[in-house]
Amino acid sequence: MGKHLTLSWVLLALISFLNFYPYLEGRFSTQPYKDVERVSVDWEGLEGLEIIYKFYKVEGCEIKNFSVVGFNQGVPEYLKYTDLDKEVEFLRQPGEHSLQIAVDLEGRYFEKVEIRTTHICEFPNQEPEVVNRIFTTIRKENL
C-alpha cells in the first residue's frame, strides 16, 4: 500500500508541475514588456480593427519585428496595419507606452488576431537573446 501511495503523490506532483510550467516559464523568461493592458478594441472601427493597448517597455530590449496575424478556421495570415500613434517602427525608450494600430481586415472574417513581436534583449553579463512573444490575442467572441 505504501508504494502505491508514494507513486500517487509523485504522479500528482508531476501533473501539477506540467500544468504550471507554462505559467512559470512565462514569469521567469526574458520579457521585453510587461503590464500589458487592453484600453479598447473595436472590430468595426473607421480604419478597420482598431486596437489600443498600454504597456511598460523593459530596458535592454530592442524591437526587431512587429506583425499582426489573423486566424480564419485556424489558418494564419499576416495582415496589414496602420500605426495610429506613429511609434511602432521606432525604438521606444524604457517606460510606459501605448500601442494604437488599425488592422485592415479587407472585409474578411477572422476569429482571432494576434500581435507578435521579436526583440533582441541584452542585459549585463548575459549573451544577447532573441525573444519572440505574442503581445496579445484578440478574440472576436470575447468582445
N, CA, C and O of each residue as an XYZ file, in Angstrom:
572
protein
N       0.824     -1.200      0.000
C       0.000      0.000      0.000
C       0.862      1.256      0.000
O       0.500      2.251     -0.627
N       2.006      1.225      0.699
C       2.891      2.375      0.817
C       3.476      2.794     -0.525
O       3.591      3.987     -0.807
N       3.855      1.799     -1.372
C       4.413      2.130     -2.687
C       3.378      2.818     -3.574
O       3.708      3.753     -4.305
N       2.142      2.364     -3.512
C       1.090      2.953     -4.330
C       0.802      4.387     -3.908
O       0.561      5.250     -4.752
N       0.827      4.639     -2.612
C       0.585      5.986     -2.108
C       1.722      6.924     -2.528
O       1.472      8.057     -2.940
N       2.955      6.459     -2.426
C       4.107      7.265     -2.840
C       4.048      7.539     -4.335
O       4.283      8.668     -4.766
N       3.739      6.519     -5.132
C       3.617      6.699     -6.575
C       2.508      7.693     -6.909
O       2.655      8.501     -7.826
N       1.407      7.639     -6.177
C       0.297      8.577     -6.398
C       0.746     10.013     -6.145
O       0.409     10.915     -6.911
N       1.508     10.225     -5.070
C       1.994     11.574     -4.754
C       2.989     12.055     -5.810
O       2.972     13.229     -6.180
N       3.837     11.185     -6.288
C       4.805     11.550     -7.325
C       4.063     11.929     -8.610
O       4.397     12.926     -9.250
N       3.069     11.142     -8.984
C       2.279     11.449    -10.174
C       1.525     12.768    -10.026
O       1.462     13.555    -10.970
N       0.958     13.014     -8.854
C       0.260     14.270     -8.595
C       1.218     15.453     -8.700
O       0.868     16.479     -9.283
N       2.404     15.324     -8.152
C       3.400     16.394     -8.223
C       3.827     16.638     -9.674
O       3.976     17.787    -10.091
N       4.023     15.567    -10.441
C       4.421     15.692    -11.836
C       3.326     16.367    -12.662
O       3.617     17.255    -13.464
N       2.095     15.963    -12.477
C       0.969     16.564    -13.193
C       0.843     18.038    -12.830
O       0.614     18.871    -13.707
N       0.989     18.370    -11.555
C       0.912     19.765    -11.122
C       2.017     20.596    -11.768
O       1.767     21.701    -12.249
N       3.239     20.062    -11.777
C       4.357     20.776    -12.379
C       4.099     21.026    -13.866
O       4.323     22.134    -14.352
N       3.632     20.013    -14.586
C       3.377     20.165    -16.015
C       2.265     21.177    -16.286
O       2.323     21.899    -17.281
N       1.260     21.243    -15.422
C       0.172     22.210    -15.589
C       0.639     23.638    -15.351
O       0.181     24.558    -16.028
N       1.547     23.835    -14.394
C       2.001     25.176    -14.052
C       3.244     25.611    -14.817
O       3.618     26.780    -14.736
N       3.900     24.715    -15.558
C       5.138     25.045    -16.251
C       4.991     26.226    -17.220
O       5.837     27.120    -17.194
N       3.945     26.271    -18.082
C       3.840     27.427    -18.994
C       3.741     28.755    -18.228
O       4.332     29.752    -18.642
N       3.013     28.769    -17.137
C       2.895     29.984    -16.325
C       4.246     30.351    -15.723
O       4.649     31.513    -15.769
N       4.944     29.378    -15.164
C       6.239     29.640    -14.540
C       7.275     30.072    -15.574
O       8.071     30.975    -15.315
N       7.270     29.432    -16.741
C       8.228     29.798    -17.781
C       7.999     31.245    -18.219
O       8.955     31.997    -18.410
N       6.737     31.632    -18.378
C       6.411     32.999    -18.773
C       6.813     34.020    -17.724
O       7.175     35.146    -18.063
N       6.754     33.645    -16.472
C       7.116     34.573    -15.395
C       8.616     34.742    -15.256
O       9.072     35.810    -14.847
N       9.395     33.725    -15.581
C      10.825     33.774    -15.337
C      11.667     33.905    -16.602
O      12.886     34.051    -16.513
N      11.047     33.857    -17.771
C      11.807     34.024    -19.005
C      11.946     35.522    -19.299
O      11.299     36.352    -18.661
N      12.786     35.848    -20.259
C      13.031     37.246    -20.619
C      11.753     37.877    -21.152
O      11.093     37.320    -22.030
N      11.412     39.039    -20.616
C      10.206     39.759    -21.015
C      10.584     41.135    -21.554
O      11.108     41.949    -20.794
N      10.345     41.431    -22.831
C      10.671     42.748    -23.376
C       9.671     43.838    -22.956
O       9.967     45.028    -23.065
N       8.491     43.427    -22.477
C       7.488     44.366    -21.998
C       6.680     43.681    -20.904
O       6.692     42.456    -20.785
N       5.983     44.478    -20.110
C       5.157     43.925    -19.034
C       3.948     44.830    -18.828
O       3.820     45.878    -19.462
N       3.078     44.409    -17.941
C       1.874     45.177    -17.603
C       1.048     45.541    -18.840
O       0.572     46.670    -18.963
N       0.882     44.584    -19.754
C       0.087     44.806    -20.963
C      -1.390     44.876    -20.564
O      -1.912     43.980    -19.901
N      -2.048     45.959    -20.982
C      -3.453     46.159    -20.602
C      -4.251     46.685    -21.793
O      -3.860     47.651    -22.449
N      -5.369     46.031    -22.051
C      -6.262     46.469    -23.134
C      -6.931     47.782    -22.736
O      -7.474     47.907    -21.638
N      -6.885     48.759    -23.645
C      -7.596     50.012    -23.458
C      -8.901     49.945    -24.237
O      -9.974     50.199    -23.689
N      -8.802     49.596    -25.534
C     -10.014     49.417    -26.332
C      -9.717     48.579    -27.567
O      -8.601     48.568    -28.087
N     -10.749     47.879    -28.020
C     -10.699     47.099    -29.251
C     -12.033     47.314    -29.963
O     -13.098     47.090    -29.389
N     -11.959     47.749    -31.218
C     -13.171     48.000    -31.998
C     -13.034     47.289    -33.348
O     -12.301     47.740    -34.228
N     -13.753     46.171    -33.496
C     -13.695     45.391    -34.734
C     -14.323     46.156    -35.903
O     -14.073     45.820    -37.061
N     -15.130     47.172    -35.617
C     -15.841     47.913    -36.665
C     -15.368     49.362    -36.733
O     -16.152     50.248    -37.074
N     -14.100     49.617    -36.415
C     -13.565     50.979    -36.425
C     -13.547     51.589    -37.809
O     -13.704     50.887    -38.809
N     -13.355     52.907    -37.868
C     -13.343     53.623    -39.145
C     -12.232     53.135    -40.066
O     -12.393     53.148    -41.286
N     -11.103     52.705    -39.495
C      -9.962     52.259    -40.307
C      -9.759     50.749    -40.234
O      -8.678     50.256    -40.557
N     -10.776     50.016    -39.818
C     -10.664     48.564    -39.679
C     -10.726     48.175    -38.211
O     -11.392     48.837    -37.416
N     -10.038     47.110    -37.854
C      -9.955     46.665    -36.461
C      -9.022     47.627    -35.726
O      -7.812     47.606    -35.948
N      -9.574     48.462    -34.859
C      -8.780     49.457    -34.136
C      -8.444     48.928    -32.743
O      -9.326     48.543    -31.975
N      -7.156     48.919    -32.443
C      -6.645     48.308    -31.214
C      -5.830     49.337    -30.442
O      -4.948     49.986    -31.004
N      -6.128     49.486    -29.153
C      -5.335     50.351    -28.280
C      -5.001     49.570    -27.011
O      -5.891     49.087    -26.310
N      -3.719     49.455    -26.731
C      -3.212     48.812    -25.517
C      -2.203     49.743    -24.868
O      -1.639     50.615    -25.530
N      -1.977     49.562    -23.586
C      -0.870     50.235    -22.927
C       0.013     49.165    -22.300
O      -0.445     48.072    -21.969
N       1.301     49.506    -22.144
C       2.259     48.536    -21.626
C       3.489     49.269    -21.117
O       3.644     50.473    -21.322
N       4.355     48.527    -20.454
C       5.611     49.065    -19.946
C       6.744     48.369    -20.696
O       6.869     47.146    -20.634
N       7.573     49.145    -21.408
C       8.719     48.582    -22.134
C       9.888     48.437    -21.171
O      10.236     49.371    -20.450
N      10.487     47.254    -21.171
C      11.587     46.925    -20.275
C      12.904     47.406    -20.882
O      13.095     47.329    -22.095
N      13.793     47.894    -20.054
C      15.107     48.338    -20.509
C      15.944     47.137    -20.951
O      15.900     46.077    -20.328
N      16.706     47.315    -22.034
C      17.605     46.268    -22.505
C      17.092     45.495    -23.702
O      17.806     44.642    -24.231
N      15.866     45.771    -24.145
C      15.289     45.041    -25.275
C      14.958     46.009    -26.409
O      14.384     47.075    -26.188
N      15.329     45.617    -27.624
C      15.075     46.427    -28.812
C      14.205     45.625    -29.777
O      14.508     44.473    -30.089
N      13.128     46.240    -30.242
C      12.217     45.541    -31.147
C      12.863     45.366    -32.527
O      13.471     46.293    -33.062
N      12.721     44.177    -33.084
C      13.252     43.864    -34.410
C      12.144     43.565    -35.412
O      12.311     43.785    -36.612
N      11.010     43.064    -34.920
C       9.909     42.743    -35.820
C       8.590     42.899    -35.076
O       8.484     42.568    -33.895
N       7.599     43.404    -35.777
C       6.251     43.587    -35.252
C       5.304     43.120    -36.345
O       5.388     43.588    -37.480
N       4.406     42.207    -36.016
C       3.473     41.728    -37.036
C       2.110     41.463    -36.428
O       1.968     41.245    -35.225
N       1.116     41.488    -37.298
C      -0.266     41.206    -36.921
C      -0.708     40.003    -37.749
O      -0.583     39.997    -38.974
N      -1.228     38.984    -37.063
C      -1.616     37.744    -37.722
C      -3.086     37.457    -37.421
O      -3.490     37.408    -36.259
N      -3.873     37.269    -38.463
C      -5.276     36.903    -38.303
C      -5.445     35.403    -38.527
O      -4.703     34.789    -39.294
N      -6.430     34.824    -37.847
C      -6.700     33.394    -37.974
C      -8.145     33.191    -38.405
O      -9.079     33.669    -37.761
N      -8.308     32.466    -39.516
C      -9.626     32.090    -40.005
C      -9.642     30.572    -40.111
O      -8.906     29.997    -40.913
N     -10.469     29.928    -39.315
C     -10.556     28.473    -39.221
C      -9.182     27.875    -38.931
O      -8.824     26.827    -39.467
N      -8.422     28.554    -38.080
C      -7.115     28.071    -37.655
C      -5.978     28.355    -38.612
O      -4.826     28.048    -38.307
N      -6.276     28.937    -39.766
C      -5.244     29.222    -40.762
C      -4.719     30.652    -40.534
O      -5.489     31.611    -40.590
N      -3.392     30.791    -40.274
C      -2.840     32.128    -40.022
C      -2.577     32.901    -41.316
O      -2.258     32.325    -42.356
N      -2.722     34.229    -41.214
C      -2.440     35.099    -42.342
C      -1.923     36.433    -41.808
O      -2.535     37.040    -40.929
N      -0.783     36.882    -42.350
C      -0.248     38.180    -41.945
C      -1.138     39.277    -42.503
O      -1.539     39.236    -43.666
N      -1.443     40.264    -41.657
C      -2.358     41.336    -42.024
C      -1.632     42.681    -42.060
O      -0.671     42.904    -41.323
N      -2.106     43.563    -42.926
C      -1.574     44.926    -42.996
C      -2.189     45.741    -41.863
O      -3.337     45.532    -41.473
N      -1.400     46.665    -41.352
C      -1.892     47.529    -40.286
C      -1.349     48.941    -40.482
O      -0.362     49.152    -41.186
N      -2.014     49.901    -39.845
C      -1.574     51.288    -39.828
C      -1.258     51.659    -38.398
O      -2.062     51.424    -37.496
N      -0.091     52.236    -38.185
C       0.326     52.691    -36.857
C      -0.337     54.039    -36.595
O       0.028     55.034    -37.220
N      -1.295     54.086    -35.690
C      -2.040     55.316    -35.424
C      -1.279     56.295    -34.539
O      -1.579     57.488    -34.537
N      -0.293     55.800    -33.786
C       0.473     56.736    -32.943
C       1.902     56.919    -33.446
O       2.715     57.568    -32.787
N       2.210     56.353    -34.608
C       3.475     56.560    -35.321
C       4.721     56.179    -34.522
O       5.784     56.762    -34.740
N       4.619     55.209    -33.595
C       5.772     54.826    -32.796
C       6.166     53.364    -32.934
O       7.241     52.982    -32.473
N       5.343     52.545    -33.545
C       5.614     51.106    -33.588
C       6.966     50.815    -34.228
O       7.706     49.959    -33.743
N       7.297     51.515    -35.310
C       8.521     51.215    -36.041
C       9.775     51.825    -35.415
O      10.887     51.498    -35.831
N       9.618     52.699    -34.428
C      10.767     53.376    -33.837
C      11.166     52.725    -32.523
O      10.352     52.099    -31.844
N      12.439     52.889    -32.181
C      12.941     52.386    -30.911
C      12.247     53.143    -29.778
O      12.331     54.368    -29.691
N      11.584     52.421    -28.943
C      10.920     53.036    -27.791
C      11.862     53.000    -26.597
O      12.572     52.017    -26.386
N      11.866     54.050    -25.838
C      12.659     54.105    -24.615
C      11.945     53.302    -23.534
O      10.727     53.133    -23.600
N      12.683     52.801    -22.537
C      12.025     52.086    -21.442
C      10.988     52.976    -20.759
O      11.178     54.186    -20.630
N       9.901     52.364    -20.329
C       8.847     53.100    -19.631
C       7.477     52.782    -20.192
O       7.302     51.819    -20.939
N       6.502     53.611    -19.819
C       5.116     53.394    -20.222
C       4.884     53.872    -21.653
O       5.371     54.923    -22.068
N       4.119     53.059    -22.396
C       3.817     53.379    -23.792
C       2.402     52.920    -24.116
O       1.770     52.181    -23.362
N       1.929     53.391    -25.276
C       0.673     52.877    -25.803
C       0.944     52.277    -27.173
O       1.915     52.629    -27.843
N       0.088     51.383    -27.566
C       0.108     50.792    -28.900
C      -1.252     51.089    -29.499
O      -2.280     50.675    -28.963
N      -1.255     51.811    -30.616
C      -2.501     52.176    -31.277
C      -2.359     51.849    -32.754
O      -1.632     52.521    -33.486
N      -3.065     50.807    -33.183
C      -2.991     50.412    -34.590
C      -4.392     50.157    -35.139
O      -5.336     49.897    -34.393
N      -4.497     50.237    -36.442
C      -5.720     49.849    -37.160
C      -5.321     48.743    -38.129
O      -4.398     48.913    -38.925
N      -6.011     47.620    -38.062
C      -5.693     46.457    -38.890
C      -6.693     46.386    -40.039
O      -7.906     46.425    -39.832
N      -6.163     46.282    -41.246
C      -7.006     46.193    -42.441
C      -7.476     44.747    -42.615
O      -6.701     43.888    -43.035
N      -8.733     44.481    -42.294
C      -9.292     43.135    -42.410
C      -9.824     42.857    -43.821
O     -10.218     41.731    -44.125
N      -9.834     43.873    -44.674
C     -10.287     43.745    -46.059
C     -11.653     43.080    -46.166
O     -11.912     42.335    -47.111
N     -12.522     43.348    -45.203
C     -13.875     42.807    -45.237
C     -13.986     41.330    -44.929
O     -15.064     40.752    -45.069
N     -12.892     40.704    -44.511
C     -12.904     39.268    -44.218
C     -13.107     39.022    -42.734
O     -12.902     39.910    -41.907
N     -13.515     37.800    -42.411
C     -13.761     37.392    -41.029
C     -12.528     36.686    -40.465
O     -11.943     35.825    -41.123
N     -12.139     37.053    -39.249
C     -11.084     36.369    -38.505
C     -11.597     36.122    -37.094
O     -12.084     37.044    -36.440
N     -11.490     34.878    -36.617
C     -11.971     34.587    -35.265
C     -11.025     35.126    -34.197
O     -11.441     35.385    -33.068
N      -9.751     35.295    -34.554
C      -8.817     35.924    -33.623
C      -7.706     36.603    -34.397
O      -7.411     36.262    -35.542
N      -7.097     37.583    -33.729
C      -5.969     38.320    -34.277
C      -4.893     38.367    -33.199
O      -5.175     38.683    -32.043
N      -3.658     38.049    -33.584
C      -2.527     38.114    -32.656
C      -1.583     39.237    -33.073
O      -1.363     39.477    -34.260
N      -1.038     39.909    -32.085
C       0.048     40.846    -32.313
C       1.302     40.155    -31.808
O       1.388     39.769    -30.643
N       2.286     40.002    -32.711
C       3.513     39.269    -32.393
C       4.718     40.208    -32.479
O       4.769     41.107    -33.318
N       5.678     39.974    -31.595
C       6.889     40.788    -31.601
C       8.131     39.909    -31.523
O       8.099     38.801    -30.988
N       9.220     40.431    -32.067
C      10.540     39.838    -31.891
C      11.454     40.945    -31.380
O      11.524     42.025    -31.966
N      12.146     40.669    -30.297
C      13.090     41.624    -29.702
C      14.462     40.977    -29.581
O      14.578     39.753    -29.511
N      15.487     41.797    -29.558
C      16.818     41.383    -29.142
C      17.009     42.001    -27.762
O      16.958     43.221    -27.609
N      17.229     41.160    -26.766
C      17.402     41.631    -25.395
C      18.844     41.396    -24.963
O      19.377     40.294    -25.096
N      19.460     42.442    -24.449
C      20.835     42.370    -23.962
C      20.876     42.940    -22.554
O      20.529     44.099    -22.323
N      21.307     42.103    -21.618
C      21.433     42.507    -20.228
C      22.879     42.315    -19.787
O      23.584     41.472    -20.341
N      23.331     43.086    -18.798
C      24.720     42.954    -18.340
C      25.066     41.512    -17.974
O      24.268     40.810    -17.352
N      26.255     41.084    -18.364
C      26.792     39.756    -18.064
C      25.983     38.612    -18.667
O      26.035     37.487    -18.172
N      25.239     38.894    -19.730
C      24.465     37.850    -20.404
C      24.641     37.985    -21.912
O      24.886     39.077    -22.426
N      24.516     36.872    -22.607
C      24.552     36.874    -24.063
C      23.254     37.504    -24.587
O      22.207     37.369    -23.954
N      23.312     38.196    -25.743
C      22.069     38.709    -26.348
C      21.108     37.548    -26.633
O      21.529     36.444    -26.979
N      19.846     37.819    -26.483
C      18.826     36.781    -26.647
C      17.725     37.271    -27.586
O      17.229     38.388    -27.435
N      17.347     36.442    -28.550
C      16.204     36.733    -29.415
C      14.954     36.273    -28.671
O      14.854     35.115    -28.263
N      14.000     37.195    -28.499
C      12.789     36.900    -27.735
C      11.572     37.107    -28.630
O      11.269     38.230    -29.033
N      10.881     36.015    -28.933
C       9.629     36.057    -29.698
C       8.470     35.951    -28.724
O       8.441     35.051    -27.885
N       7.519     36.861    -28.829
C       6.371     36.863    -27.920
C       5.089     37.181    -28.679
O       5.107     37.834    -29.723
N       3.989     36.708    -28.133
C       2.674     37.157    -28.568
C       2.288     38.263    -27.596
O       2.043     38.017    -26.415
N       2.239     39.490    -28.116
C       1.906     40.656    -27.295
C       0.483     40.524    -26.756
O       0.232     40.753    -25.573
N      -0.446     40.152    -27.640
C      -1.826     39.932    -27.222
C      -2.555     39.093    -28.262
O      -2.169     39.052    -29.430
N      -3.603     38.433    -27.823
C      -4.518     37.721    -28.711
C      -5.898     38.316    -28.500
O      -6.397     38.379    -27.377
N      -6.504     38.748    -29.587
C      -7.832     39.358    -29.535
C      -8.797     38.406    -30.206
O      -8.649     38.091    -31.387
N      -9.778     37.949    -29.464
C     -10.770     37.014    -29.995
C     -12.087     37.754    -30.231
O     -12.549     38.521    -29.386
N     -12.660     37.511    -31.364
C     -13.903     38.211    -31.727
C     -15.018     37.919    -30.720
O     -15.789     38.816    -30.379
N     -15.110     36.676    -30.242
C     -16.227     36.320    -29.350
C     -16.074     36.881    -27.934
O     -17.032     36.851    -27.162
N     -14.886     37.395    -27.575
C     -14.677     37.917    -26.212
C     -15.111     39.372    -26.063
O     -15.027     39.923    -24.966
N     -15.560     39.991    -27.114
C     -15.917     41.416    -27.032
C     -17.372     41.619    -26.744
O     -17.829     42.758    -26.645
